């Protein structure tokens, strides 16, 4: 039974890696731990996450829940989670170098 499951898993993996449409998918962001975030802020002279979170909260009239630093391609972005007044949780991406909204994504609701 285990051998069968291994074969199925390897077959699915081979199909997924052989699919050329998957090669065109944008790379997944690399997100950092709190300690790594502190290092990256100092190393790359990035904007402080708290200020970015507060600005994003004012712009959408929401309550800041949290932020994490991620790297998308060669850009650092803060993924800021906000709770809107209507109860929806949204994520906003802020360019960590400039503190301005990032083109990676407009506001998106979490599901």
C-alpha positions as CSV (number, residue, x, y, z in Angstrom):
1,X,0.0,0.0,0.0
2,X,2.8,2.4,0.9
3,X,4.6,1.7,-2.4
4,X,1.4,2.4,-4.3
5,X,1.0,5.8,-2.5
6,X,4.6,6.6,-3.3
7,X,4.0,5.9,-7.0
8,X,0.9,8.1,-7.0
9,X,2.8,10.9,-5.3
10,X,5.7,10.7,-7.7
11,X,3.3,10.6,-10.6
12,X,1.5,13.7,-9.4
13,X,4.8,15.5,-8.8
14,X,6.0,14.6,-12.3
15,X,2.8,15.9,-13.9
16,X,3.0,19.1,-11.9
17,X,6.6,19.8,-12.8
18,X,6.0,18.9,-16.4
19,X,3.2,21.4,-16.8
20,X,4.6,24.4,-18.6
21,X,1.7,26.7,-17.4
22,X,3.0,26.2,-13.9
23,X,6.4,27.5,-14.9
24,X,4.8,30.9,-15.7
25,X,3.4,31.3,-12.2
26,X,4.9,34.2,-10.3
27,X,7.4,33.2,-7.6
28,X,6.1,32.8,-4.1
29,X,7.2,35.4,-1.7
30,X,9.9,34.6,0.9
31,X,8.6,35.8,4.2
32,X,10.9,36.4,7.2
33,X,10.7,35.7,10.9
34,X,10.7,38.5,13.5
35,X,14.4,38.3,14.1
36,X,15.2,38.0,10.3
37,X,12.9,41.1,9.8
38,X,14.9,43.2,12.2
39,X,18.1,42.2,10.4
40,X,16.7,43.0,7.0
41,X,15.4,46.4,8.2
42,X,18.9,47.4,9.3
43,X,20.7,45.8,6.4
44,X,18.6,47.3,3.7
45,X,17.5,50.5,5.5
46,X,13.8,49.6,5.2
47,X,10.9,51.6,6.6
48,X,9.7,50.6,10.0
49,X,6.8,48.1,9.9
50,X,4.7,49.8,12.6
51,X,4.6,53.1,10.7
52,X,3.6,51.3,7.5
53,X,0.9,49.4,9.3
54,X,-0.5,52.6,10.8
55,X,-0.6,54.3,7.4
56,X,-2.3,51.3,5.8
57,X,-4.9,51.2,8.6
58,X,-5.7,54.9,8.1
59,X,-6.0,54.5,4.3
60,X,-8.6,51.7,4.6
61,X,-10.1,52.8,7.9
62,X,-9.3,49.4,9.4
63,X,-7.7,48.0,12.6
64,X,-4.1,46.8,12.1
65,X,-3.8,43.1,13.0
66,X,-0.2,42.4,12.0
67,X,2.5,42.8,9.4
68,X,5.3,40.6,8.1
69,X,8.2,41.3,5.8
70,X,8.4,39.3,2.6
71,X,10.6,39.4,-0.4
72,X,8.9,39.3,-3.8
73,X,11.5,38.9,-6.6
74,X,14.1,41.5,-5.5
75,X,11.7,43.8,-3.7
76,X,10.9,43.8,0.0
77,X,7.2,44.3,0.9
78,X,5.2,44.4,4.1
79,X,2.1,42.2,4.0
80,X,-0.2,44.1,6.3
81,X,-3.3,42.4,7.7
82,X,-6.2,44.7,8.6
83,X,-9.7,44.3,10.0
84,X,-12.1,46.6,8.2
85,X,-15.1,48.0,10.0
86,X,-17.4,45.7,8.1
87,X,-15.6,42.7,9.7
88,X,-13.6,41.6,6.6
89,X,-9.9,40.8,7.0
90,X,-7.8,42.3,4.2
91,X,-4.2,42.2,3.3
92,X,-2.3,45.2,1.8
93,X,1.2,45.2,0.4
94,X,3.5,48.1,1.3
95,X,6.9,48.7,-0.4
96,X,9.2,48.2,2.6
97,X,11.8,50.6,1.1
98,X,9.5,53.5,0.5
99,X,6.5,52.9,2.7
100,X,4.2,53.4,-0.2
101,X,1.6,50.9,-1.6
102,X,3.2,48.1,-3.6
103,X,2.1,47.1,-7.1
104,X,2.2,43.3,-6.1
105,X,-1.4,43.5,-5.1
106,X,-4.1,45.9,-4.3
107,X,-6.2,45.2,-1.2
108,X,-7.3,41.6,-1.1
109,X,-9.8,40.0,1.2
110,X,-8.6,36.9,3.1
111,X,-10.8,33.9,3.0
